[in-house]
Amino acid sequence: MQIGAQLYTIRNFTQTEADFARSMEKIAKIGYKVVQVSAIGPIEAKKVKAICDANGLKIALTHIPEVKLMNNLDAVIEDHQIYDCKYIGLGAMSEKYRGADWLDYFAEDFTPVAEKIKAAGMKFMYHNHSFEFVHLPCGKTIMDALLEKMPADLMGITADTYWLQIAGVDVNAWMASHADRLPCIHLKDLVPASFETRMAAVGQGNINFPAILDTVSKNGVTEYALVEQDNCYGESPFECLKKSYDHLKKLGY
């Protein structure tokens, strides 16, 4: 299992080709060898790959907008062939799917997408938040219904530790019981802040990462554990990624 950086963390610094190159240099200097490409500017895939290669960074996973997966999938697959990246991710289902009225249409809409991705030798990955664990009128959660409709050979789950914790899920147990879905996961810590919760660098909060990492490192499926911090609350996102990297190194990863 390799540790990587989710570039959404530094999205304000990846919108131009020049900034992307500067940022990849910084990511590499921290020690990361793997990245997830997400929320970057309109930079040609060949240039993204060349910049990552120049900094010794492998592209493991992406997040692609829903509309692009639906309407321009051939180009998405071509970009991932350029990236040498086999995991094509969706950051979240759009709001229309998040209820009993429209949830079944997610599988109807995305099964052909996932099948075409699979035929290209890649895998469709879905990234969870907490809303997938809301219970539907039938008693199932959105996640339960989603997994029933989308088999593991067509859709993996980029399980996010912070959002699983927010959802009230036993993070370690959930990852253990859904190991066949987890070639990629997101590492993000959680800290209490008065009557709210905040995202934090790995090791700065209360999530039990030693247990979680032990579980996923032994499941024979998880290839990449990608550090993400959507909100750094005024702190440098590069420094936050470094804190996570340093802590994970202390844990032996």
Contacts in CASP RR format, 6 or more apart in sequence:
PFRMAT RR
TARGET T0000
AUTHOR 0000-0000-0000
METHOD contacts of the structure
MODEL  1
MQIGAQLYTIRNFTQTEADFARSMEKIAKIGYKVVQVSAIGPIEAKKVKA
ICDANGLKIALTHIPEVKLMNNLDAVIEDHQIYDCKYIGLGAMSEKYRGA
DWLDYFAEDFTPVAEKIKAAGMKFMYHNHSFEFVHLPCGKTIMDALLEKM
PADLMGITADTYWLQIAGVDVNAWMASHADRLPCIHLKDLVPASFETRMA
AVGQGNINFPAILDTVSKNGVTEYALVEQDNCYGESPFECLKKSYDHLKK
LGY
1 216 0 8 1.000
1 217 0 8 1.000
1 222 0 8 1.000
1 223 0 8 1.000
1 224 0 8 1.000
1 225 0 8 1.000
1 253 0 8 1.000
2 33 0 8 1.000
2 34 0 8 1.000
2 58 0 8 1.000
2 60 0 8 1.000
2 223 0 8 1.000
2 224 0 8 1.000
2 225 0 8 1.000
3 32 0 8 1.000
3 34 0 8 1.000
3 187 0 8 1.000
3 224 0 8 1.000
3 225 0 8 1.000
3 226 0 8 1.000
3 227 0 8 1.000
3 245 0 8 1.000
3 248 0 8 1.000
3 253 0 8 1.000
4 32 0 8 1.000
4 33 0 8 1.000
4 34 0 8 1.000
4 35 0 8 1.000
4 36 0 8 1.000
4 60 0 8 1.000
4 224 0 8 1.000
4 225 0 8 1.000
4 226 0 8 1.000
4 227 0 8 1.000
5 27 0 8 1.000
5 30 0 8 1.000
5 32 0 8 1.000
5 34 0 8 1.000
5 35 0 8 1.000
5 36 0 8 1.000
5 226 0 8 1.000
5 227 0 8 1.000
5 241 0 8 1.000
5 245 0 8 1.000
6 35 0 8 1.000
6 36 0 8 1.000
6 38 0 8 1.000
6 186 0 8 1.000
6 226 0 8 1.000
6 227 0 8 1.000
6 228 0 8 1.000
7 14 0 8 1.000
7 23 0 8 1.000
7 27 0 8 1.000
7 35 0 8 1.000
7 36 0 8 1.000
7 37 0 8 1.000
7 38 0 8 1.000
7 39 0 8 1.000
7 40 0 8 1.000
8 36 0 8 1.000
8 38 0 8 1.000
8 39 0 8 1.000
8 63 0 8 1.000
8 228 0 8 1.000
8 230 0 8 1.000
9 227 0 8 1.000
9 228 0 8 1.000
9 229 0 8 1.000
9 230 0 8 1.000
9 232 0 8 1.000
9 237 0 8 1.000
9 240 0 8 1.000
9 241 0 8 1.000
10 23 0 8 1.000
10 27 0 8 1.000
10 237 0 8 1.000
10 238 0 8 1.000
10 241 0 8 1.000
11 38 0 8 1.000
11 39 0 8 1.000
11 40 0 8 1.000
12 237 0 8 1.000
13 19 0 8 1.000
13 22 0 8 1.000
13 23 0 8 1.000
13 237 0 8 1.000
13 238 0 8 1.000
14 20 0 8 1.000
14 23 0 8 1.000
14 39 0 8 1.000
14 40 0 8 1.000
14 41 0 8 1.000
15 40 0 8 1.000
15 41 0 8 1.000
16 41 0 8 1.000
16 43 0 8 1.000
17 43 0 8 1.000
17 47 0 8 1.000
17 51 0 8 1.000
20 40 0 8 1.000
20 41 0 8 1.000
20 43 0 8 1.000
20 48 0 8 1.000
20 51 0 8 1.000
21 51 0 8 1.000
21 54 0 8 1.000
23 238 0 8 1.000
24 35 0 8 1.000
24 51 0 8 1.000
24 52 0 8 1.000
24 54 0 8 1.000
24 55 0 8 1.000
24 57 0 8 1.000
25 55 0 8 1.000
26 238 0 8 1.000
27 35 0 8 1.000
27 55 0 8 1.000
27 57 0 8 1.000
27 238 0 8 1.000
27 241 0 8 1.000
28 55 0 8 1.000
28 56 0 8 1.000
28 57 0 8 1.000
30 238 0 8 1.000
30 241 0 8 1.000
30 242 0 8 1.000
30 245 0 8 1.000
31 245 0 8 1.000
32 57 0 8 1.000
32 241 0 8 1.000
32 245 0 8 1.000
33 56 0 8 1.000
33 57 0 8 1.000
33 58 0 8 1.000
34 57 0 8 1.000
34 58 0 8 1.000
34 59 0 8 1.000
34 60 0 8 1.000
34 224 0 8 1.000
34 226 0 8 1.000
35 52 0 8 1.000
35 57 0 8 1.000
35 58 0 8 1.000
35 59 0 8 1.000
35 60 0 8 1.000
35 226 0 8 1.000
36 59 0 8 1.000
36 60 0 8 1.000
36 61 0 8 1.000
36 62 0 8 1.000
36 63 0 8 1.000
36 184 0 8 1.000
36 224 0 8 1.000
36 226 0 8 1.000
36 228 0 8 1.000
37 48 0 8 1.000
37 59 0 8 1.000
37 61 0 8 1.000
37 62 0 8 1.000
37 63 0 8 1.000
37 83 0 8 1.000
37 85 0 8 1.000
38 62 0 8 1.000
38 63 0 8 1.000
38 91 0 8 1.000
39 63 0 8 1.000
40 48 0 8 1.000
45 78 0 8 1.000
45 79 0 8 1.000
45 82 0 8 1.000
45 83 0 8 1.000
46 82 0 8 1.000
48 59 0 8 1.000
48 83 0 8 1.000
49 59 0 8 1.000
49 82 0 8 1.000
49 83 0 8 1.000
49 84 0 8 1.000
52 58 0 8 1.000
52 59 0 8 1.000
58 84 0 8 1.000
59 83 0 8 1.000
59 84 0 8 1.000
59 85 0 8 1.000
60 85 0 8 1.000
60 87 0 8 1.000
60 184 0 8 1.000
60 223 0 8 1.000
60 224 0 8 1.000
60 226 0 8 1.000
61 85 0 8 1.000
61 87 0 8 1.000
61 88 0 8 1.000
61 89 0 8 1.000
61 125 0 8 1.000
61 158 0 8 1.000
61 184 0 8 1.000
61 224 0 8 1.000
61 226 0 8 1.000
62 80 0 8 1.000
62 83 0 8 1.000
62 85 0 8 1.000
62 87 0 8 1.000
62 88 0 8 1.000
62 89 0 8 1.000
63 89 0 8 1.000
63 90 0 8 1.000
63 91 0 8 1.000
63 127 0 8 1.000
64 76 0 8 1.000
64 88 0 8 1.000
64 89 0 8 1.000
64 90 0 8 1.000
66 90 0 8 1.000
66 93 0 8 1.000
66 94 0 8 1.000
68 75 0 8 1.000
68 76 0 8 1.000
69 76 0 8 1.000
69 88 0 8 1.000
69 90 0 8 1.000
69 110 0 8 1.000
69 113 0 8 1.000
70 109 0 8 1.000
70 113 0 8 1.000
73 113 0 8 1.000
73 116 0 8 1.000
73 117 0 8 1.000
76 88 0 8 1.000
77 88 0 8 1.000
77 116 0 8 1.000
77 117 0 8 1.000
77 120 0 8 1.000
77 122 0 8 1.000
80 86 0 8 1.000
80 88 0 8 1.000
80 120 0 8 1.000
80 122 0 8 1.000
81 120 0 8 1.000
85 122 0 8 1.000
86 121 0 8 1.000
86 122 0 8 1.000
86 123 0 8 1.000
87 122 0 8 1.000
87 123 0 8 1.000
87 125 0 8 1.000
87 183 0 8 1.000
87 184 0 8 1.000
87 224 0 8 1.000
88 117 0 8 1.000
88 122 0 8 1.000
88 123 0 8 1.000
88 124 0 8 1.000
88 125 0 8 1.000
89 124 0 8 1.000
89 125 0 8 1.000
89 126 0 8 1.000
89 127 0 8 1.000
89 158 0 8 1.000
90 110 0 8 1.000
90 124 0 8 1.000
90 125 0 8 1.000
90 126 0 8 1.000
90 127 0 8 1.000
91 126 0 8 1.000
91 127 0 8 1.000
91 158 0 8 1.000
92 127 0 8 1.000
92 129 0 8 1.000
93 106 0 8 1.000
93 126 0 8 1.000
96 102 0 8 1.000
97 103 0 8 1.000
97 105 0 8 1.000
97 106 0 8 1.000
98 131 0 8 1.000
98 134 0 8 1.000
98 142 0 8 1.000
99 136 0 8 1.000
99 142 0 8 1.000
100 136 0 8 1.000
100 137 0 8 1.000
100 138 0 8 1.000
103 136 0 8 1.000
103 142 0 8 1.000
103 145 0 8 1.000
103 146 0 8 1.000
104 145 0 8 1.000
104 149 0 8 1.000
106 146 0 8 1.000
106 149 0 8 1.000
106 150 0 8 1.000
107 146 0 8 1.000
107 149 0 8 1.000
107 150 0 8 1.000
110 124 0 8 1.000
110 150 0 8 1.000
110 155 0 8 1.000
111 149 0 8 1.000
111 150 0 8 1.000
111 154 0 8 1.000
113 124 0 8 1.000
114 124 0 8 1.000
114 150 0 8 1.000
114 154 0 8 1.000
114 155 0 8 1.000
115 154 0 8 1.000
117 123 0 8 1.000
117 124 0 8 1.000
118 124 0 8 1.000
118 153 0 8 1.000
118 154 0 8 1.000
123 155 0 8 1.000
123 156 0 8 1.000
123 183 0 8 1.000
124 154 0 8 1.000
124 155 0 8 1.000
124 156 0 8 1.000
125 155 0 8 1.000
125 156 0 8 1.000
125 157 0 8 1.000
125 158 0 8 1.000
125 183 0 8 1.000
125 184 0 8 1.000
126 146 0 8 1.000
126 150 0 8 1.000
126 155 0 8 1.000
126 156 0 8 1.000
126 157 0 8 1.000
126 158 0 8 1.000
127 157 0 8 1.000
127 158 0 8 1.000
127 160 0 8 1.000
127 186 0 8 1.000
128 143 0 8 1.000
128 157 0 8 1.000
128 158 0 8 1.000
128 159 0 8 1.000
128 160 0 8 1.000
128 163 0 8 1.000
128 164 0 8 1.000
129 160 0 8 1.000
129 163 0 8 1.000
130 163 0 8 1.000
130 164 0 8 1.000
130 166 0 8 1.000
130 167 0 8 1.000
130 168 0 8 1.000
131 142 0 8 1.000
132 141 0 8 1.000
132 142 0 8 1.000
132 143 0 8 1.000
132 146 0 8 1.000
132 167 0 8 1.000
133 141 0 8 1.000
133 142 0 8 1.000
133 143 0 8 1.000
133 167 0 8 1.000
133 168 0 8 1.000
133 169 0 8 1.000
134 141 0 8 1.000
134 142 0 8 1.000
135 141 0 8 1.000
136 142 0 8 1.000
136 145 0 8 1.000
138 145 0 8 1.000
140 148 0 8 1.000
147 157 0 8 1.000
147 178 0 8 1.000
147 181 0 8 1.000
152 180 0 8 1.000
152 181 0 8 1.000
155 181 0 8 1.000
156 181 0 8 1.000
156 182 0 8 1.000
156 183 0 8 1.000
157 178 0 8 1.000
157 181 0 8 1.000
157 182 0 8 1.000
158 182 0 8 1.000
158 184 0 8 1.000
158 185 0 8 1.000
158 186 0 8 1.000
158 226 0 8 1.000
159 174 0 8 1.000
159 175 0 8 1.000
159 178 0 8 1.000
159 181 0 8 1.000
159 182 0 8 1.000
159 185 0 8 1.000
159 186 0 8 1.000
160 185 0 8 1.000
160 186 0 8 1.000
160 188 0 8 1.000
160 228 0 8 1.000
161 171 0 8 1.000
161 185 0 8 1.000
161 186 0 8 1.000
161 187 0 8 1.000
161 188 0 8 1.000
161 189 0 8 1.000
161 190 0 8 1.000
161 207 0 8 1.000
161 209 0 8 1.000
161 212 0 8 1.000
162 186 0 8 1.000
162 188 0 8 1.000
162 189 0 8 1.000
162 190 0 8 1.000
162 199 0 8 1.000
162 207 0 8 1.000
163 188 0 8 1.000
164 171 0 8 1.000
164 174 0 8 1.000
164 175 0 8 1.000
165 171 0 8 1.000
165 190 0 8 1.000
165 207 0 8 1.000
166 190 0 8 1.000
166 197 0 8 1.000
171 207 0 8 1.000
171 208 0 8 1.000
171 212 0 8 1.000
172 208 0 8 1.000
172 211 0 8 1.000
172 212 0 8 1.000
172 215 0 8 1.000
175 182 0 8 1.000
175 185 0 8 1.000
175 212 0 8 1.000
175 215 0 8 1.000
175 216 0 8 1.000
175 219 0 8 1.000
176 215 0 8 1.000
176 219 0 8 1.000
179 216 0 8 1.000
179 219 0 8 1.000
179 220 0 8 1.000
179 221 0 8 1.000
179 222 0 8 1.000
180 221 0 8 1.000
182 216 0 8 1.000
182 219 0 8 1.000
182 221 0 8 1.000
182 222 0 8 1.000
183 221 0 8 1.000
183 222 0 8 1.000
183 223 0 8 1.000
183 224 0 8 1.000
184 222 0 8 1.000
184 223 0 8 1.000
184 224 0 8 1.000
184 225 0 8 1.000
184 226 0 8 1.000
185 216 0 8 1.000
185 222 0 8 1.000
185 224 0 8 1.000
185 225 0 8 1.000
185 226 0 8 1.000
186 225 0 8 1.000
186 226 0 8 1.000
186 227 0 8 1.000
186 228 0 8 1.000
187 202 0 8 1.000
187 209 0 8 1.000
187 225 0 8 1.000
187 226 0 8 1.000
187 227 0 8 1.000
187 228 0 8 1.000
187 244 0 8 1.000
187 248 0 8 1.000
188 199 0 8 1.000
188 200 0 8 1.000
188 202 0 8 1.000
188 227 0 8 1.000
188 228 0 8 1.000
188 229 0 8 1.000
188 230 0 8 1.000
189 199 0 8 1.000
189 200 0 8 1.000
189 201 0 8 1.000
189 202 0 8 1.000
189 203 0 8 1.000
189 204 0 8 1.000
189 205 0 8 1.000
189 206 0 8 1.000
189 207 0 8 1.000
189 209 0 8 1.000
189 244 0 8 1.000
190 197 0 8 1.000
190 198 0 8 1.000
190 199 0 8 1.000
190 200 0 8 1.000
190 205 0 8 1.000
190 206 0 8 1.000
190 207 0 8 1.000
191 197 0 8 1.000
191 198 0 8 1.000
191 199 0 8 1.000
191 200 0 8 1.000
191 204 0 8 1.000
191 205 0 8 1.000
191 206 0 8 1.000
192 198 0 8 1.000
192 206 0 8 1.000
198 231 0 8 1.000
198 233 0 8 1.000
199 229 0 8 1.000
199 230 0 8 1.000
199 231 0 8 1.000
199 232 0 8 1.000
200 229 0 8 1.000
201 227 0 8 1.000
201 229 0 8 1.000
201 240 0 8 1.000
201 241 0 8 1.000
201 243 0 8 1.000
201 244 0 8 1.000
201 247 0 8 1.000
202 209 0 8 1.000
202 227 0 8 1.000
202 243 0 8 1.000
202 244 0 8 1.000
202 247 0 8 1.000
202 248 0 8 1.000
203 209 0 8 1.000
203 243 0 8 1.000
203 244 0 8 1.000
203 247 0 8 1.000
204 243 0 8 1.000
204 247 0 8 1.000
209 247 0 8 1.000
209 248 0 8 1.000
209 251 0 8 1.000
210 251 0 8 1.000
213 225 0 8 1.000
213 248 0 8 1.000
213 251 0 8 1.000
213 253 0 8 1.000
216 222 0 8 1.000
216 225 0 8 1.000
217 253 0 8 1.000
225 248 0 8 1.000
225 253 0 8 1.000
227 241 0 8 1.000
227 244 0 8 1.000
227 245 0 8 1.000
227 248 0 8 1.000
229 237 0 8 1.000
229 240 0 8 1.000
229 241 0 8 1.000
229 244 0 8 1.000
232 240 0 8 1.000
END
